[in-house]
Amino acid sequence: MNSTNKSTQVSGISDFDFFIGNWQVKHRRLKKRLANCHEWLEFRGNTSVVKILGGAGNMDDNLLDMPDGAYRAATVRAFDADKGIWSIWWLDGRYPTHLDVPMQGRFTNCIGEFYADDTFAGHTIRVRFLWSIPSADQPRWEQAFSVDGGVTWETNWVMDFTRES
C-alpha cells in the first residue's frame, strides 16, 4: 500500500471532517487569564475550514472581532497516521513570526482532547483544547490552562460554532 492510500484509510483521519465549511463563531474569553478573573469578554467571528494534505489535515482562516479590534488568525491541523494523533498549530496574525507550540491528541467517544506544555506570562503551563459537538452543526472548542501539571484547569476561552447556510 502506498503512503497516500495508507493515510486515508487510518482510523482518526476523518475526526475533523465535521468542521469543514464556513462558520459563525460566538467567542467567550476571560478578560485576564490565570489571574482569578471571572469577567468574560464576548465577541463574534467567522471561520472558514478546508481540507489540506490530501485529507490528512485541514486549515482554517479566522476573523476574530474582539472589542479592542478585529484580527485574523489561522489554525493548521495535521494527522500522523503512524501514531494516530493530530497536531494543531495556531498562527496569530498580530504576531506573524510566531507559531504556537503544537497541541497533540485525538478524539475518543466524540470528544477531542489535545495537550501541550507552554509558557504564559512567564509561567510554565499545561494547555488543553477540548472539542465537542453538543448538537448537529454546532461544535464547541474550549481552551484551558493549568499551572499544576493538569491537576486543576482554568477554562479561559470558549468558541461556539454555527454552520453558515
SVG drawing of the C-alpha trace seen along z (x, -y; Angstrom):
<svg xmlns="http://www.w3.org/2000/svg" viewBox="-29 -49 38 51">
<polyline fill="none" stroke="black" stroke-width="0.4" points="0.0,0.0 1.4,-3.4 1.6,-6.2 -1.3,-8.2 -3.7,-5.2 -2.4,-4.4 -3.1,-7.9 -6.6,-8.0 -7.5,-4.6 -6.3,-5.1 -8.9,-5.4 -9.0,-9.0 -8.1,-10.7 -11.7,-11.9 -12.1,-13.2 -12.3,-16.9 -14.5,-16.3 -17.4,-17.7 -15.6,-21.1 -15.1,-21.5 -17.0,-24.5 -17.9,-28.1 -18.9,-29.1 -20.2,-31.9 -18.5,-32.0 -19.6,-33.2 -16.5,-33.7 -16.3,-33.9 -12.8,-34.6 -11.7,-35.5 -10.6,-39.2 -7.5,-38.1 -6.1,-34.6 -4.6,-32.9 -5.4,-36.0 -8.5,-34.7 -10.6,-36.8 -14.3,-35.9 -15.1,-38.6 -15.8,-37.3 -15.4,-39.2 -18.0,-38.1 -17.4,-38.8 -18.2,-37.4 -16.2,-36.0 -16.1,-33.8 -14.1,-30.7 -13.6,-29.0 -12.2,-25.5 -10.7,-23.5 -9.0,-20.1 -5.3,-20.0 -2.6,-17.3 -4.9,-15.1 -7.3,-14.9 -4.7,-14.2 -5.0,-17.7 -7.1,-20.9 -6.6,-24.6 -8.9,-27.4 -8.9,-31.1 -10.4,-33.1 -11.7,-36.6 -11.9,-37.5 -14.0,-40.6 -12.6,-41.4 -13.8,-44.5 -10.4,-46.2 -10.1,-45.5 -10.5,-42.7 -7.6,-40.4 -7.0,-37.4 -5.6,-34.0 -5.1,-30.6 -5.1,-27.0 -3.2,-24.2 -4.0,-20.6 -2.2,-17.5 -2.9,-13.8 0.0,-11.4 -1.3,-8.1 1.5,-6.1 0.8,-7.5 -2.9,-8.1 -2.7,-11.6 -3.4,-15.1 -1.1,-18.1 -2.6,-21.6 -0.7,-24.8 -2.1,-28.4 -0.8,-31.4 -2.0,-34.8 -2.0,-37.5 -0.9,-40.1 2.4,-38.1 3.1,-36.6 6.6,-35.4 5.5,-33.3 3.8,-29.8 2.5,-28.4 3.7,-25.0 1.7,-22.2 -1.2,-20.8 -1.4,-17.0 -4.1,-14.5 -7.1,-12.6 -10.8,-12.1 -12.3,-9.4 -16.0,-8.9 -16.7,-12.0 -14.6,-14.3 -11.3,-15.6 -8.6,-16.2 -5.3,-17.9 -2.5,-19.0 0.8,-20.9 3.3,-22.3 3.9,-26.0 4.5,-29.3 2.1,-32.1 3.1,-35.4 6.4,-33.8 4.8,-30.7 5.1,-27.2 1.6,-25.9 -0.2,-22.9 -2.7,-23.8 -5.8,-21.8 -8.1,-22.0 -11.4,-20.2 -13.6,-19.7 -17.2,-18.5 -20.3,-18.5 -23.2,-19.3 -25.7,-19.4 -25.5,-18.9 -23.6,-21.6 -22.8,-23.4 -19.4,-22.2 -17.7,-23.7 -14.0,-24.4 -12.6,-25.1 -9.2,-26.2 -8.0,-25.7 -4.7,-26.4 -3.2,-24.5 -0.3,-25.7 -0.2,-22.5 0.5,-19.9 -3.1,-19.3 -4.5,-18.7 -6.7,-21.8 -7.8,-23.7 -8.9,-27.3 -11.2,-27.3 -10.3,-30.7 -11.8,-30.6 -14.9,-29.0 -15.9,-29.1 -19.4,-28.0 -19.7,-27.5 -22.8,-27.6 -22.6,-26.4 -23.4,-29.1 -26.1,-28.0"/>
</svg>
